[in-house]
Amino acid sequence: MRISHFWTLMDDEFGAAYAGSLARDHVLGALGNRTVVQALADGEPPRAVWEAICVDMDVPPERRLGRDTRVARGAQGGQAGQAGRSSR
């Protein structure tokens, strides 16, 4: 998991404002009594940090992979690739 994906999951699950506060202030025993920010700065893999926060915050398993409402770039219904097309 990339760090950018980790932060997307955090924002999606907790909201941008609370995700930041949670990451800075909430101490996780599973991460050696470190916060999310400390664990990531110490080189802990983002996947391990995400799993620890999900367990600690009781995120249901069906939401641990993120939202399924996002449309991939270039997919049907997405915005990508729409510019420059003319309707006939």
C-alpha positions as CSV (number, residue, x, y, z in Angstrom):
1,M,0.0,0.0,0.0
2,R,1.3,3.4,-0.9
3,I,1.2,6.2,1.7
4,S,-1.1,8.2,-0.5
5,H,-3.6,5.3,-0.5
6,F,-3.3,5.1,3.2
7,W,-4.3,8.7,3.6
8,T,-7.2,8.3,1.2
9,L,-8.5,5.4,3.3
10,M,-8.1,7.5,6.4
11,D,-10.0,10.5,4.9
12,D,-12.7,8.3,3.5
13,E,-13.3,6.4,6.7
14,F,-12.9,9.2,9.3
15,G,-13.3,12.4,7.4
16,A,-10.3,14.7,6.6
17,A,-10.4,16.7,9.8
18,Y,-10.8,13.8,12.2
19,A,-8.4,11.6,10.3
20,G,-5.6,14.1,10.8
21,S,-6.4,14.5,14.5
22,L,-6.7,10.7,15.0
23,A,-3.3,10.2,13.2
24,R,-1.6,12.8,15.4
25,D,-3.2,12.1,18.8
26,H,-4.5,8.5,19.1
27,V,-1.9,6.1,20.5
28,L,-2.1,2.5,19.3
29,G,-0.8,-0.3,21.5
30,A,-0.5,-2.6,18.4
31,L,2.1,-0.1,17.0
32,G,4.2,-0.1,20.2
33,N,2.3,2.7,21.8
34,R,2.9,5.1,18.9
35,T,0.6,7.3,17.0
36,V,-0.1,6.8,13.3
37,V,2.2,9.7,12.4
38,Q,5.0,8.3,14.6
39,A,4.7,4.8,13.3
40,L,4.8,6.0,9.7
41,A,7.7,8.3,10.4
42,D,9.5,5.3,12.0
43,G,9.1,3.3,8.7
44,E,6.2,1.1,9.7
45,P,4.5,-0.2,6.5
46,P,1.3,1.8,5.8
47,R,-0.7,-1.5,5.4
48,A,0.2,-2.5,9.0
49,V,-0.7,1.0,10.3
50,W,-4.0,0.9,8.5
51,E,-4.8,-2.6,9.8
52,A,-3.9,-1.5,13.4
53,I,-6.1,1.6,13.2
54,C,-9.0,-0.4,11.7
55,V,-8.9,-2.9,14.6
56,D,-8.5,-0.2,17.3
57,M,-11.4,1.9,15.8
58,D,-13.6,-1.0,15.1
59,V,-13.8,-0.4,11.3
60,P,-16.0,-3.1,9.8
61,P,-14.2,-5.5,7.5
62,E,-16.4,-4.5,4.6
63,R,-15.0,-0.9,4.8
64,R,-11.3,-1.7,5.3
65,L,-10.6,-1.7,1.5
66,G,-12.0,1.7,1.0
67,R,-15.0,3.0,-0.9
68,D,-16.2,1.2,-3.9
69,T,-18.0,4.2,-5.3
70,R,-14.9,5.6,-7.0
71,V,-14.8,5.5,-10.8
72,A,-11.4,4.6,-12.2
73,R,-9.8,7.0,-14.7
74,G,-11.0,6.2,-18.2
75,A,-13.8,4.0,-17.0
76,Q,-17.3,4.3,-18.3
77,G,-19.0,7.2,-16.6
78,G,-15.7,8.7,-15.4
79,Q,-14.6,12.2,-16.2
80,A,-11.2,11.2,-17.7
81,G,-11.2,11.0,-21.5
82,Q,-14.4,13.1,-21.8
83,A,-12.7,16.4,-22.7
84,G,-12.4,17.1,-26.4
85,R,-15.2,14.7,-27.5
86,S,-17.9,16.1,-29.5
87,S,-21.4,14.8,-29.8
88,R,-22.8,14.2,-33.3
